[in-house]
């Protein structure tokens, strides 16, 4: 069901030897380019046609009426509502602490530089809705944007066919996603998915004003549209298939490790589930557990495809030290540490979207209710990128405030550097402020 890669005794760089999902965003660019151009030029008419072609849903309007959002919350299962409210509460606790404060540095008497943190004016938050429905992604996108102080928030998610919206005849966003929006006070929601949703946010339509930033995970076409339109809009990342890596030794529970590998494999047939271990006995036991647990899980075909794909595997290493090298090279979206002294081992992790320590912090906790954010870098991007946070929605602006005396004190240095770069106009801009020649220039 799941392949093995034996790195014991290897001194090679493990990056090219590790399993990884194929996710060719570049190849998808040419497929999304005409879609984005169509939305750019024809707006809502293009969105209606594209949605009918790809989603099999005929839209009357791309924008979800506010009364449907309200009705979705009123009909929400009370247990699901309670779970979403707790998820929101915990996410707010964590994300509120991330907000940076403005800071002023006095460089010299009369000369200061202030760094102001200003939220973007308007964001488009994408919530997937293909093989699964993700109200949790509404929470993970909206809460940090709200805590950053973003004044304009719009959500878009693919329209669903009946029976999800049978009372509305289909053609609207899944009611649980709408209910999550209602709990968060978001009333601007669009029933648009895929690359066309990113194009709608980037260019605007008759029903949706353009945004400054688009965040949220999606399929390869969403990622390709983000790459194509980056520059016109800001983006968080080009999210690929979800990943879990588990670094475990002989102290780990085979049952728990197998369950955690399955938990991410059920997202998508391209999902990656990787176990890195120095224990052959654990590897054998996990394989046996997978055989049993996969047969009994609801989405067994999807899970089996993901676990059997080239993106998943059990990686054998000599010891935890080599295991750390491997997981740092892999830079997983989610990394669990299930070893002896797990906190100490986790403290040495340098590359991961999020790290989960020990037996009682599975990735599922982070997906819903740890308080952390589950919109995380994939495809090895955790070696240079971070997950979604309040900072994703803020811009730092430097404010320079110098008096005449403070400028005069440094004027000669500015002029000399301008001359060194053969930009005399820069120096002249300094001289123009004084009735005398800048000394030592």
Phi, psi and omega in degrees: 000321182229135185281168177236145175234121184260108179255010179297130180083357182276140175244007181284159173296122187283352189302320182276356183257349186272152179292143179205140179291143172281123184214081188270087181296323181301319180293331181280346184301315183291338177283325183271341183303309179295329177297313182294321179294322179297315178296321180301318187268331186243354173060232186300321180302319178294318180298319180296315180293316182294319180296319178295322181291316187267326185254350180069027182234131177265112182273139169274327178207147178284334184272131179281126179300144182299329181294332176288324178296316178296316181295325179297320178291321181296330182262003183291138174306126183304326180290322177291320178300314180299321180293318178295319180297321178290321176299316179297316181301314182291321179297321179296320179303315183286312187287331178298328180286347183276345186293119177283154177254152177297146182222133179248130177247125173276106182286314175215164174304124181086000180228115182232154170233123178251135172257112177262140177252116188239129179289152172297157185285323187206134181235149172249120185253120183263131180239118182297160179200041182267262181293334178220166179246137192234074172298334177298328178289334172299312180300313186292331177274315188287316186301309179295327177295317178293318181292335175285342180092021179297124183281334182239115183234124175236142179243140174228140181209149184300143176290148181252148172281164169299150016269000182303322181240041186301327181289342178250005181076021182077182175080018177229171177293149180306135185300331179290325175293318177298321179296320178297320176299316180298318179299330182266000178078019178269122183246355179257100184229139181238139179267067182222135180237179172066198181301328182295332177291319179296319178295320177302314180294322184288315186261337185079158177220184176298337183252346185225122176287147179296157182245171177265333188214139175240129177230166176114147181281162177192189181280187186296332181284327172296315179298318180295320178296322176299315180296317182297320188260001177299131186114310171288322174235156167277154177228159175278309182189167172262086188290132175257194180301147182295153183223144166228134170239140179234120172264116187221150172242195186291348179280348183286154177274119178303322180297315181291319179299314179298317180298321181289323176298318179294323184301325178272329179296334182284351177295318194194145176300341178265001180298147182252129176233116188231127173252127175246120185212151174260007183247111177295324179297319178295317179302315180296317182292322178294319178300318179296319178296321179299319179303317182286312186289322180297321181297336184255000181271153186299312185262051189300323181293315178297317180295314181299320179296316180295314182292328181274354181283166182293347181277350182244159178172168172254122183254119180268131180232168182288320184199177181296328178301312176293326177300320176298318177300320182292312183289330175291325176290324181287325178053063186290153171300309176240130178233120174262139175247108179238074182226172168298141182053051187301323181295318179294321178293316181298327180295343181262002177283129181252333186232105176190148175292315176209145181245134182241122191258124170080186188288337188251021175228065178288161180302326179305325177298314179293330179297330189235315197214019176285334188104342177282173180260140181260004173272101193230158179291141181238177173064026181087000182288349178293350176283348178220355184231160180248167173284176180294139179206180176302323181298335179298336185254007182245152173236137176271125179243123176276129179247116184258126183225104182238140173278171178300318182293320180294322177293317180301324183296329184249001187303316182300321179295319179296315181297317181296321177290323177298317178295322179297332179264007180056046177233068187297335178298329176297317179293322179297328178295332175284311182301327183297343182268358183229151178272004183229163179288136179298124182298147176058027181263000000 
